[in-house]
């Protein structure tokens, strides 16, 4: 079990730049989630894919954010024109086929710092 | 998903059982109770989940009251590595998992 992998682990960027994060879920998992976590808070849901279809997006996911999962395997989360308020940990999770109660397995996140 | 209430923080002595409570009085009949924990600088780690019956795995035990309005996560022999934030979540399916602030458990030597 290689677990959920996220790349990069850390990203520092200047305000206004675009950034892209990658998530590789557990290989047999068909559901993939993105969350954002700021200091001292619990993770906040951003979006969810089942296979390649993006089925739900949070209001937190502004127009500057876009997520894709082109072949139903890995996923990317892009933030355009970054703002200092985007500084956070971005977490990816996946869950398997079968019951909707199957637990989520999280990666260790990408920490974004916007200067 | 059900609203959950957890204490902000708790301490536990190393080697003793850690009992973490969670109130979920609005939980509906088909909503599961999930527990996750998050150690600093890591992603949340799944611990256990249950619907009605008590559950046990290699990490912990989950005791759910008969009326399902509350539950307790039990770490039988807490170690320093169990120091983390513990989240209790009540929901029907994991497409809608929302985390609260959780309980910060500190295991002390």
HADDOCK unambig.tbl for C-alpha pairs under 7 A between the chains (distance, minus, plus):
assign (segid A and resid 41 and name CA) (segid B and resid 101 and name CA) 5.78 0.50 0.50
assign (segid A and resid 42 and name CA) (segid B and resid 99 and name CA) 5.34 0.50 0.50
assign (segid A and resid 42 and name CA) (segid B and resid 100 and name CA) 5.50 0.50 0.50
assign (segid A and resid 42 and name CA) (segid B and resid 101 and name CA) 5.18 0.50 0.50
assign (segid A and resid 43 and name CA) (segid B and resid 99 and name CA) 5.83 0.50 0.50
assign (segid A and resid 44 and name CA) (segid B and resid 98 and name CA) 6.63 0.50 0.50
assign (segid A and resid 44 and name CA) (segid B and resid 99 and name CA) 6.73 0.50 0.50
assign (segid A and resid 45 and name CA) (segid B and resid 98 and name CA) 6.59 0.50 0.50
assign (segid A and resid 91 and name CA) (segid B and resid 43 and name CA) 6.80 0.50 0.50
assign (segid A and resid 100 and name CA) (segid B and resid 93 and name CA) 4.85 0.50 0.50
assign (segid A and resid 100 and name CA) (segid B and resid 94 and name CA) 5.92 0.50 0.50
assign (segid A and resid 101 and name CA) (segid B and resid 93 and name CA) 5.10 0.50 0.50
assign (segid A and resid 101 and name CA) (segid B and resid 94 and name CA) 5.78 0.50 0.50
assign (segid A and resid 103 and name CA) (segid B and resid 46 and name CA) 6.84 0.50 0.50
assign (segid A and resid 103 and name CA) (segid B and resid 94 and name CA) 6.89 0.50 0.50
assign (segid A and resid 104 and name CA) (segid B and resid 46 and name CA) 6.93 0.50 0.50
assign (segid A and resid 105 and name CA) (segid B and resid 45 and name CA) 6.83 0.50 0.50
assign (segid A and resid 105 and name CA) (segid B and resid 46 and name CA) 6.61 0.50 0.50
assign (segid A and resid 106 and name CA) (segid B and resid 43 and name CA) 5.54 0.50 0.50
assign (segid A and resid 106 and name CA) (segid B and resid 44 and name CA) 5.96 0.50 0.50
assign (segid A and resid 106 and name CA) (segid B and resid 45 and name CA) 6.64 0.50 0.50
assign (segid A and resid 107 and name CA) (segid B and resid 43 and name CA) 5.50 0.50 0.50
assign (segid A and resid 108 and name CA) (segid B and resid 42 and name CA) 4.71 0.50 0.50
assign (segid A and resid 108 and name CA) (segid B and resid 43 and name CA) 4.27 0.50 0.50
assign (segid A and resid 109 and name CA) (segid B and resid 43 and name CA) 6.18 0.50 0.50
